[in-house]
């Protein structure tokens, strides 16, 4: 999981985490984001967002820039994910549920 930090959003700073090499490589090229490092490991879901046995999905949701700054939230709770989608957060990641990783149970 690559973790980035940015202060380019006015007075609101932000972290962003991704296990996807394409996102990580893209942000490394963006001067507004500073790579803090690879902070932990997760298994990747398949292309449909499914995780292997013994793991549970890690969901990533995006606020679409509401509140004046981009913001992401991460959860393993399907219930919290559904509540956030109901509040207008957009799922990001693999499959329609937006799974970015598979973490141990």
Backbone as JSON Lines, residues from 0, in Angstrom:
{"i":0,"aa":"X","n":[0.86,-1.17,0.0],"ca":[0.0,0.0,0.0],"c":[0.9,1.23,0.0]}
{"i":1,"aa":"X","n":[0.84,2.01,-1.06],"ca":[1.57,3.27,-1.14],"c":[0.76,4.35,-0.45]}
{"i":2,"aa":"X","n":[1.42,5.15,0.39],"ca":[0.72,6.26,1.05],"c":[1.37,7.56,0.61]}
{"i":3,"aa":"X","n":[0.52,8.5,0.22],"ca":[0.95,9.81,-0.24],"c":[0.39,10.89,0.66]}
{"i":4,"aa":"X","n":[1.04,12.05,0.66],"ca":[0.6,13.21,1.43],"c":[0.64,14.42,0.53]}
{"i":5,"aa":"X","n":[-0.35,15.29,0.68],"ca":[-0.39,16.52,-0.09],"c":[-0.84,17.68,0.78]}
{"i":6,"aa":"X","n":[-0.2,18.82,0.59],"ca":[-0.62,20.07,1.24],"c":[-1.11,21.06,0.2]}
{"i":7,"aa":"X","n":[-1.34,20.59,-1.03],"ca":[-1.7,21.49,-2.13],"c":[-3.18,21.87,-2.13]}
{"i":8,"aa":"X","n":[-3.9,21.47,-1.11],"ca":[-5.35,21.71,-1.07],"c":[-5.64,22.82,-0.06]}
{"i":9,"aa":"X","n":[-5.0,23.95,-0.24],"ca":[-5.2,25.07,0.66],"c":[-4.78,24.72,2.08]}
{"i":10,"aa":"X","n":[-5.63,25.03,3.03],"ca":[-5.31,24.76,4.43],"c":[-5.64,23.33,4.84]}
{"i":11,"aa":"X","n":[-6.2,22.55,3.91],"ca":[-6.57,21.17,4.21],"c":[-5.54,20.23,3.59]}
{"i":12,"aa":"X","n":[-4.84,19.5,4.42],"ca":[-3.89,18.53,3.89],"c":[-4.6,17.19,3.76]}
{"i":13,"aa":"X","n":[-3.99,16.29,3.01],"ca":[-4.66,15.02,2.75],"c":[-3.66,13.89,2.57]}
{"i":14,"aa":"X","n":[-4.05,12.7,3.02],"ca":[-3.33,11.46,2.73],"c":[-4.15,10.66,1.73]}
{"i":15,"aa":"X","n":[-3.46,9.87,0.94],"ca":[-4.13,8.98,0.0],"c":[-3.36,7.67,-0.02]}
{"i":16,"aa":"X","n":[-4.09,6.56,0.06],"ca":[-3.48,5.24,0.05],"c":[-4.01,4.43,-1.13]}
{"i":17,"aa":"X","n":[-3.1,3.69,-1.76],"ca":[-3.49,2.82,-2.86],"c":[-2.59,1.6,-2.93]}
{"i":18,"aa":"X","n":[-3.17,0.43,-3.18],"ca":[-2.36,-0.76,-3.41],"c":[-2.12,-1.01,-4.91]}
{"i":19,"aa":"X","n":[-2.75,-0.18,-5.75],"ca":[-2.69,-0.39,-7.19],"c":[-1.46,0.28,-7.78]}
{"i":20,"aa":"X","n":[-0.61,-0.5,-8.45],"ca":[0.63,0.02,-9.02],"c":[0.38,1.18,-9.97]}
{"i":21,"aa":"X","n":[-0.67,1.13,-10.76],"ca":[-0.94,2.2,-11.72],"c":[-1.23,3.53,-10.99]}
{"i":22,"aa":"X","n":[-2.01,3.49,-9.93],"ca":[-2.28,4.72,-9.16],"c":[-1.02,5.2,-8.46]}
{"i":23,"aa":"X","n":[-0.28,4.28,-7.88],"ca":[0.94,4.64,-7.17],"c":[1.93,5.31,-8.13]}
{"i":24,"aa":"X","n":[2.14,4.7,-9.28],"ca":[3.08,5.26,-10.26],"c":[2.62,6.6,-10.79]}
{"i":25,"aa":"X","n":[1.31,6.76,-10.99],"ca":[0.78,8.03,-11.47],"c":[1.01,9.15,-10.45]}
{"i":26,"aa":"X","n":[0.74,8.87,-9.18],"ca":[0.91,9.9,-8.15],"c":[2.37,10.22,-7.9]}
{"i":27,"aa":"X","n":[3.25,9.26,-8.11],"ca":[4.69,9.54,-7.98],"c":[5.13,10.61,-8.97]}
{"i":28,"aa":"X","n":[4.42,10.72,-10.11],"ca":[4.75,11.7,-11.14],"c":[4.08,13.05,-10.89]}
{"i":29,"aa":"X","n":[3.19,13.12,-9.91],"ca":[2.44,14.34,-9.62],"c":[3.14,15.11,-8.51]}
{"i":30,"aa":"X","n":[3.63,16.29,-8.82],"ca":[4.41,17.06,-7.84],"c":[3.59,17.49,-6.62]}
{"i":31,"aa":"X","n":[2.27,17.41,-6.71],"ca":[1.42,17.79,-5.57],"c":[1.32,16.7,-4.51]}
{"i":32,"aa":"X","n":[1.82,15.5,-4.83],"ca":[1.73,14.38,-3.89],"c":[3.14,13.87,-3.56]}
{"i":33,"aa":"X","n":[3.4,13.72,-2.27],"ca":[4.69,13.23,-1.8],"c":[4.52,11.79,-1.32]}
{"i":34,"aa":"X","n":[5.3,10.88,-1.88],"ca":[5.26,9.49,-1.45],"c":[5.86,9.38,-0.06]}
{"i":35,"aa":"X","n":[5.09,8.85,0.88],"ca":[5.59,8.62,2.23],"c":[6.17,7.22,2.37]}
{"i":36,"aa":"X","n":[5.8,6.33,1.47],"ca":[6.36,4.99,1.49],"c":[5.31,3.93,1.31]}
{"i":37,"aa":"X","n":[5.77,2.71,1.3],"ca":[4.87,1.56,1.29],"c":[4.63,1.22,2.75]}
{"i":38,"aa":"X","n":[3.4,1.43,3.21],"ca":[3.12,1.41,4.65],"c":[2.61,0.08,5.19]}
{"i":39,"aa":"X","n":[1.98,-0.71,4.36],"ca":[1.57,-2.06,4.75],"c":[1.16,-2.81,3.49]}
{"i":40,"aa":"X","n":[0.95,-4.11,3.64],"ca":[0.61,-4.93,2.49],"c":[-0.82,-5.45,2.59]}
{"i":41,"aa":"X","n":[-1.47,-5.56,1.45],"ca":[-2.79,-6.18,1.35],"c":[-2.77,-7.08,0.12]}
{"i":42,"aa":"X","n":[-3.64,-8.06,0.12],"ca":[-3.85,-8.84,-1.1],"c":[-4.77,-8.03,-1.99]}
{"i":43,"aa":"X","n":[-4.56,-8.15,-3.29],"ca":[-5.43,-7.45,-4.23],"c":[-6.67,-8.29,-4.51]}
{"i":44,"aa":"X","n":[-7.82,-7.63,-4.68],"ca":[-9.02,-8.36,-5.09],"c":[-8.91,-8.74,-6.56]}
{"i":45,"aa":"X","n":[-9.77,-9.65,-7.0],"ca":[-9.8,-9.93,-8.44],"c":[-10.49,-8.75,-9.14]}
{"i":46,"aa":"X","n":[-10.58,-8.81,-10.45],"ca":[-11.13,-7.7,-11.23],"c":[-12.57,-7.36,-10.91]}
{"i":47,"aa":"X","n":[-13.29,-8.3,-10.3],"ca":[-14.68,-8.06,-9.92],"c":[-14.82,-7.59,-8.48]}
{"i":48,"aa":"X","n":[-13.69,-7.44,-7.78],"ca":[-13.72,-6.96,-6.39],"c":[-13.9,-8.06,-5.36]}
{"i":49,"aa":"X","n":[-13.67,-9.31,-5.77],"ca":[-13.83,-10.43,-4.82],"c":[-12.5,-10.76,-4.16]}
{"i":50,"aa":"X","n":[-12.57,-11.12,-2.88],"ca":[-11.4,-11.47,-2.09],"c":[-11.35,-12.97,-1.86]}
{"i":51,"aa":"X","n":[-10.13,-13.51,-1.72],"ca":[-10.01,-14.94,-1.45],"c":[-10.45,-15.29,-0.03]}
{"i":52,"aa":"X","n":[-10.69,-16.57,0.2],"ca":[-11.08,-17.03,1.52],"c":[-10.06,-16.62,2.58]}
{"i":53,"aa":"X","n":[-10.54,-16.4,3.79],"ca":[-9.68,-15.99,4.89],"c":[-9.39,-14.51,4.92]}
{"i":54,"aa":"X","n":[-10.01,-13.76,3.98],"ca":[-9.82,-12.31,3.94],"c":[-11.18,-11.63,3.83]}
{"i":55,"aa":"X","n":[-11.18,-10.33,4.1],"ca":[-12.4,-9.53,3.97],"c":[-12.08,-8.29,3.13]}
{"i":56,"aa":"X","n":[-13.05,-7.76,2.38],"ca":[-12.79,-6.6,1.52],"c":[-12.46,-5.34,2.32]}
{"i":57,"aa":"X","n":[-11.53,-4.56,1.77],"ca":[-11.24,-3.22,2.24],"c":[-11.8,-2.27,1.19]}
{"i":58,"aa":"X","n":[-12.78,-1.47,1.59],"ca":[-13.46,-0.55,0.68],"c":[-12.82,0.83,0.76]}
{"i":59,"aa":"X","n":[-12.75,1.52,-0.4],"ca":[-12.31,2.92,-0.43],"c":[-13.43,3.74,-1.03]}
{"i":60,"aa":"X","n":[-13.76,4.84,-0.37],"ca":[-14.82,5.73,-0.85],"c":[-14.27,7.14,-0.96]}
{"i":61,"aa":"X","n":[-14.81,7.89,-1.92],"ca":[-14.34,9.24,-2.22],"c":[-15.49,10.22,-2.08]}
{"i":62,"aa":"X","n":[-15.21,11.39,-1.5],"ca":[-16.26,12.38,-1.26],"c":[-16.53,13.31,-2.43]}
{"i":63,"aa":"X","n":[-15.89,13.05,-3.58],"ca":[-16.07,13.88,-4.78],"c":[-15.71,15.35,-4.55]}
{"i":64,"aa":"X","n":[-14.8,15.6,-3.62],"ca":[-14.34,16.96,-3.38],"c":[-15.28,17.82,-2.56]}
{"i":65,"aa":"X","n":[-16.36,17.23,-2.07],"ca":[-17.26,18.01,-1.21],"c":[-16.48,18.49,0.01]}
{"i":66,"aa":"X","n":[-16.87,19.51,0.61],"ca":[-16.23,20.15,1.77],"c":[-14.97,20.9,1.37]}
{"i":67,"aa":"X","n":[-14.77,21.12,0.07],"ca":[-13.65,21.94,-0.39],"c":[-12.34,21.21,-0.54]}
{"i":68,"aa":"X","n":[-12.32,19.91,-0.28],"ca":[-11.07,19.15,-0.43],"c":[-11.41,17.7,-0.73]}
{"i":69,"aa":"X","n":[-10.58,17.07,-1.55],"ca":[-10.8,15.64,-1.79],"c":[-10.55,14.87,-0.5]}
{"i":70,"aa":"X","n":[-11.35,13.85,-0.28],"ca":[-11.21,13.07,0.94],"c":[-11.59,11.63,0.64]}
{"i":71,"aa":"X","n":[-10.81,10.7,1.16],"ca":[-11.08,9.28,1.02],"c":[-11.29,8.66,2.39]}
{"i":72,"aa":"X","n":[-12.14,7.66,2.43],"ca":[-12.37,6.89,3.65],"c":[-12.19,5.42,3.31]}
{"i":73,"aa":"X","n":[-11.69,4.69,4.27],"ca":[-11.42,3.27,4.11],"c":[-12.14,2.51,5.22]}
{"i":74,"aa":"X","n":[-12.78,1.4,4.86],"ca":[-13.49,0.61,5.86],"c":[-13.58,-0.85,5.41]}
{"i":75,"aa":"X","n":[-13.67,-1.74,6.37],"ca":[-13.92,-3.15,6.08],"c":[-15.38,-3.5,6.35]}
{"i":76,"aa":"X","n":[-16.15,-2.53,6.8],"ca":[-17.55,-2.77,7.14],"c":[-18.46,-2.5,5.93]}
{"i":77,"aa":"X","n":[-19.16,-3.54,5.49],"ca":[-20.11,-3.37,4.38],"c":[-21.23,-2.41,4.79]}
{"i":78,"aa":"X","n":[-21.61,-2.42,6.06],"ca":[-22.67,-1.54,6.55],"c":[-22.24,-0.07,6.49]}
{"i":79,"aa":"X","n":[-21.03,0.21,6.97],"ca":[-20.52,1.59,6.91],"c":[-20.35,2.02,5.46]}
{"i":80,"aa":"X","n":[-19.86,1.12,4.61],"ca":[-19.72,1.43,3.19],"c":[-21.07,1.85,2.6]}
{"i":81,"aa":"X","n":[-22.12,1.08,2.89],"ca":[-23.47,1.38,2.37],"c":[-23.98,2.72,2.89]}
{"i":82,"aa":"X","n":[-23.74,3.0,4.17],"ca":[-24.16,4.29,4.74],"c":[-23.46,5.45,4.03]}
{"i":83,"aa":"X","n":[-22.17,5.29,3.78],"ca":[-21.42,6.37,3.13],"c":[-21.87,6.57,1.69]}
{"i":84,"aa":"X","n":[-22.14,5.49,0.97],"ca":[-22.67,5.61,-0.39],"c":[-24.0,6.36,-0.34]}
{"i":85,"aa":"X","n":[-24.82,6.05,0.65],"ca":[-26.1,6.75,0.83],"c":[-25.93,8.24,1.1]}
{"i":86,"aa":"X","n":[-24.77,8.62,1.64],"ca":[-24.48,10.03,1.92],"c":[-23.78,10.71,0.74]}
{"i":87,"aa":"X","n":[-23.62,9.98,-0.38],"ca":[-23.05,10.58,-1.57],"c":[-21.59,10.25,-1.85]}
{"i":88,"aa":"X","n":[-20.96,9.44,-1.01],"ca":[-19.58,9.02,-1.26],"c":[-19.56,8.03,-2.41]}
{"i":89,"aa":"X","n":[-18.53,8.1,-3.25],"ca":[-18.41,7.22,-4.42],"c":[-17.42,6.09,-4.12]}
{"i":90,"aa":"X","n":[-17.84,4.83,-4.37],"ca":[-16.9,3.73,-4.18],"c":[-15.82,3.74,-5.26]}
{"i":91,"aa":"X","n":[-14.59,3.41,-4.86],"ca":[-13.46,3.35,-5.79],"c":[-12.78,2.0,-5.63]}
{"i":92,"aa":"X","n":[-12.23,1.49,-6.68],"ca":[-11.5,0.22,-6.61],"c":[-12.1,-0.79,-7.57]}
{"i":93,"aa":"X","n":[-11.81,-2.05,-7.3],"ca":[-12.24,-3.13,-8.17],"c":[-13.7,-3.48,-7.94]}
{"i":94,"aa":"X","n":[-14.38,-3.82,-9.01],"ca":[-15.78,-4.23,-8.93],"c":[-16.71,-3.08,-8.6]}
{"i":95,"aa":"X","n":[-17.98,-3.35,-8.6],"ca":[-18.98,-2.3,-8.35],"c":[-18.99,-1.82,-6.9]}
{"i":96,"aa":"X","n":[-18.42,-2.61,-5.98],"ca":[-18.41,-2.21,-4.58],"c":[-17.21,-1.34,-4.22]}
{"i":97,"aa":"X","n":[-16.2,-1.29,-5.07],"ca":[-15.03,-0.46,-4.8],"c":[-14.09,-1.09,-3.77]}
{"i":98,"aa":"X","n":[-13.63,-2.28,-4.06],"ca":[-12.72,-3.0,-3.17],"c":[-11.28,-2.7,-3.6]}
{"i":99,"aa":"X","n":[-10.47,-2.19,-2.66],"ca":[-9.07,-1.91,-3.01],"c":[-8.1,-2.93,-2.43]}
{"i":100,"aa":"X","n":[-8.56,-3.75,-1.51],"ca":[-7.67,-4.72,-0.92],"c":[-8.44,-5.79,-0.18]}
{"i":101,"aa":"X","n":[-7.74,-6.83,0.16],"ca":[-8.3,-7.94,0.92],"c":[-7.43,-8.13,2.15]}
{"i":102,"aa":"X","n":[-8.01,-7.94,3.32],"ca":[-7.25,-8.01,4.56],"c":[-7.63,-9.25,5.35]}
{"i":103,"aa":"X","n":[-6.72,-9.76,6.18],"ca":[-7.01,-10.97,6.95],"c":[-8.22,-10.78,7.86]}
{"i":104,"aa":"X","n":[-8.96,-11.87,8.04],"ca":[-10.08,-11.83,8.98],"c":[-9.59,-11.74,10.4]}
